[in-house]
């Protein structure tokens, strides 16, 4: 069994693979300061919750955008499973041709998402990842990573509104009845949900004009399912795209 782990700023997502079959996924909170022992206990408990035995894990691959957490989780897996996880980074074979100015700056999660898209979808492709930040990654017709765009994530935008204004509350992120809100909550929901959807539509249009061709668009992460339902473009939803990419990368290195 292969354990794939994607460590983001908000959540740690785990997926266990039996060959190419994803047995389960689970999430932990990303909390700085937790020790490797604490994460080992949490991972063991999560596996048991889904009826899995940690002793069945033969290998592990990790991507992280939070290096300190990556080190703690890697040490936890080593203690629990007596293996050395593969950390996605320089020197790891991905099969991805990265054409940005400084390839070393590309986040591990974006690499994994791009590899997952390259393995499963027709090129050219735009990969939308809606987590703490909303990122758009652009792959050309040959599957080369050209670059992309980064914007504040929907939850981060809501947090900024609620914490930096006197009268705007924290709200649930869901689509209101209409784009024309008739109360404070609906107005905020309209701006957050429909505004994010309109941003994606506009960015996809501009990226396709810059490429000079239509693209496959696939979305993953956080609130993407809620947001893309209100986009004009056809966008494929793949909740486990990053985990799939990690599995593919692991196979390329073993």
C-alpha positions in Angstrom: 0.0 0.0 0.0 1.2 3.5 -0.9 0.4 6.5 1.4 0.2 9.8 -0.4 0.3 13.0 1.7 -0.3 16.6 0.5 0.5 19.2 3.1 -1.1 22.6 2.5 -1.3 25.8 4.6 -4.8 24.8 6.0 -5.1 21.0 5.6 -3.1 17.9 5.4 -4.7 15.5 2.9 -3.9 11.8 3.1 -4.7 9.1 0.4 -3.9 5.4 0.6 -3.5 3.5 -2.7 -3.7 -0.2 -3.3 -2.0 -0.2 -6.8 -3.9 2.4 -8.8 -7.0 2.2 -6.6 -7.6 5.0 -4.0 -8.7 3.2 -0.9 -9.6 6.3 1.1 -8.8 10.0 1.7 -8.8 11.9 4.9 -7.8 15.4 6.2 -6.0 16.7 9.2 -5.5 20.3 10.2 -2.2 21.9 9.4 -0.9 23.0 12.8 2.6 24.3 13.3 4.2 23.2 16.5 2.9 19.6 16.6 5.6 17.0 17.1 6.3 14.0 14.9 4.9 11.8 17.7 1.7 13.7 17.7 1.3 13.4 13.9 2.2 9.7 14.1 -0.7 9.1 16.6 -3.1 11.1 14.4 -2.1 9.2 11.2 -2.4 5.9 13.0 -5.9 6.8 14.3 -7.0 8.1 10.9 -5.9 4.8 9.2 -7.7 2.8 11.9 -10.9 4.9 11.4 -11.0 3.8 7.8 -10.2 0.2 8.6 -6.6 0.3 7.4 -3.5 -1.0 9.2 -0.5 1.2 9.3 1.7 -1.9 9.0 0.3 -2.4 5.5 2.0 0.8 4.3 5.0 -0.1 2.2 5.9 3.4 1.0 5.0 7.0 1.2 5.3 10.2 -0.9 4.8 13.7 0.5 4.3 17.1 -1.1 4.4 20.2 1.1 4.2 23.9 0.9 5.0 24.2 4.6 8.6 22.8 5.1 8.4 22.6 8.9 5.2 20.5 8.7 6.7 18.4 6.0 9.6 17.5 8.2 7.4 16.6 11.1 5.0 14.5 9.1 7.8 12.7 7.3 9.4 11.8 10.7 6.0 10.7 11.9 5.5 8.3 9.0 9.1 7.0 9.5 8.4 6.3 13.1 5.0 4.7 12.5 5.8 2.6 9.3 9.6 2.2 9.5 10.1 3.7 6.0 11.7 6.8 4.6 9.0 8.8 2.7 9.9 10.3 -0.7 9.7 14.1 -0.4 8.6 15.8 -3.7 11.3 18.3 -4.5 14.5 18.9 -6.6 16.0 15.6 -7.8 12.7 13.8 -7.9 11.6 12.6 -11.4 8.2 14.0 -12.3 8.2 13.8 -16.1 7.0 17.5 -16.1 8.9 20.0 -18.3 8.8 23.2 -16.3 9.3 26.3 -18.3 8.9 29.1 -15.7 11.8 31.5 -15.0 13.0 29.6 -11.9 11.6 26.0 -11.8 12.8 25.6 -8.2 10.2 28.2 -7.1 7.3 26.0 -8.3 5.3 24.7 -5.3 5.2 20.9 -4.8 1.4 20.9 -4.8 1.3 22.6 -8.2 3.8 20.1 -9.6 1.7 17.2 -8.3 -1.5 18.7 -9.7 0.1 19.3 -13.1 1.4 15.7 -13.2 -2.0 14.4 -12.3 -3.6 16.5 -15.1 -1.0 15.5 -17.6 -1.6 11.8 -16.8 -5.4 12.0 -17.1 -6.6 14.8 -19.4 -6.2 16.2 -22.9 -3.6 19.0 -23.3 -3.5 22.0 -23.3 -4.9 22.2 -19.8 -5.5 24.8 -17.1 -5.4 23.3 -13.5 -7.4 25.4 -11.0 -6.5 24.7 -7.3 -8.8 26.5 -4.8 -7.2 26.2 -1.4 -5.8 28.9 0.8 -4.8 30.6 -2.4 -6.5 30.1 -5.8 -3.9 29.1 -8.4 -4.2 28.5 -12.1 -1.5 26.4 -13.7 -1.1 26.4 -17.5 0.1 23.3 -19.4 0.6 23.7 -23.2 -0.3 21.3 -25.9 2.9 19.3 -25.2 2.2 19.2 -21.5 4.9 21.6 -20.6 4.3 23.8 -17.5 4.3 27.4 -18.8 3.3 29.3 -15.7 0.0 30.6 -14.3 -1.6 32.9 -11.8 -2.2 33.2 -8.1 -5.0 35.0 -6.3 -6.3 35.0 -2.7 -8.5 32.0 -1.9 -12.2 32.4 -1.1 -11.8 31.6 2.6 -8.8 33.9 2.9 -10.9 36.7 1.3 -13.7 36.1 3.7 -11.3 36.1 6.6 -9.9 39.5 5.5 -13.4 40.9 5.2 -14.6 39.7 8.6 -11.4 40.7 10.5 -10.8 44.1 8.9 -14.3 45.5 8.8 -16.6 46.5 11.7 -19.9 45.2 10.4 -19.2 42.3 8.0 -19.6 38.9 9.7 -18.0 35.5 9.1 -20.5 33.6 7.0 -21.0 30.2 5.3 -19.6 30.2 1.8 -22.5 29.2 -0.4 -24.3 30.6 -3.4 -27.1 33.1 -2.6 -30.5 33.1 -4.4 -29.3 35.9 -6.7 -26.2 37.9 -7.7 -28.2 40.9 -6.3 -28.0 40.4 -2.6 -30.8 41.9 -0.5 -29.0 41.7 2.9 -25.4 41.7 4.2 -25.0 37.9 4.2 -26.3 37.5 0.6 -24.2 40.4 -0.6 -21.1 38.8 0.8 -22.0 35.4 -0.6 -22.6 36.9 -4.0 -19.2 38.6 -4.0 -17.4 35.6 -2.7 -19.0 32.8 -4.8 -20.2 34.5 -8.0 -17.2 36.9 -7.8 -14.7 33.9 -7.7 -16.6 32.1 -10.5 -16.5 35.3 -12.6 -12.8 35.6 -11.9 -12.2 32.1 -13.1 -14.2 32.6 -16.2 -12.3 35.8 -17.0 -8.9 34.3 -16.3 -9.7 31.2 -18.5 -10.7 33.5 -21.3 -7.5 35.5 -21.1 -5.3 32.5 -20.8 -6.9 30.8 -23.8 -6.4 34.1 -25.8 -2.8 34.2 -24.8 -2.3 30.5 -25.8 -4.3 30.9 -29.0 -6.3 27.8 -28.4 -9.0 26.2 -26.2 -8.0 24.2 -23.2 -9.2 21.4 -20.9 -9.9 23.0 -17.5 -9.8 20.8 -14.3 -10.4 22.1 -10.8 -9.4 20.6 -7.4 -9.1 21.7 -3.8 -11.2 23.3 -1.1 -14.2 25.1 -2.4 -13.7 24.4 -6.1 -16.8 22.2 -6.5 -19.0 25.0 -5.0 -17.4 27.7 -7.2 -17.2 26.0 -10.6 -20.9 25.2 -10.5 -21.4 28.9 -11.3 -18.8 29.2 -14.0 -19.8 29.6 -17.7 -16.9 27.4 -18.8 -17.0 23.6 -18.6 -14.7 22.7 -15.8 -13.9 19.1 -14.7 -13.9 18.6 -11.0 -11.3 16.2 -9.6 -11.1 16.2 -5.8 -8.0 14.0 -5.6 -5.9 15.4 -8.5 -2.9 16.2 -6.3 -2.9 12.8 -4.7 -3.2 11.2 -8.2 -0.2 13.2 -9.3 1.8 12.1 -6.3 1.0 8.4 -7.1 2.2 8.9 -10.7 5.4 10.6 -9.5 6.0 7.8 -7.0 5.7 5.3 -9.8 8.1 7.2 -12.0 10.7 7.0 -9.2 10.2 3.3 -8.4 
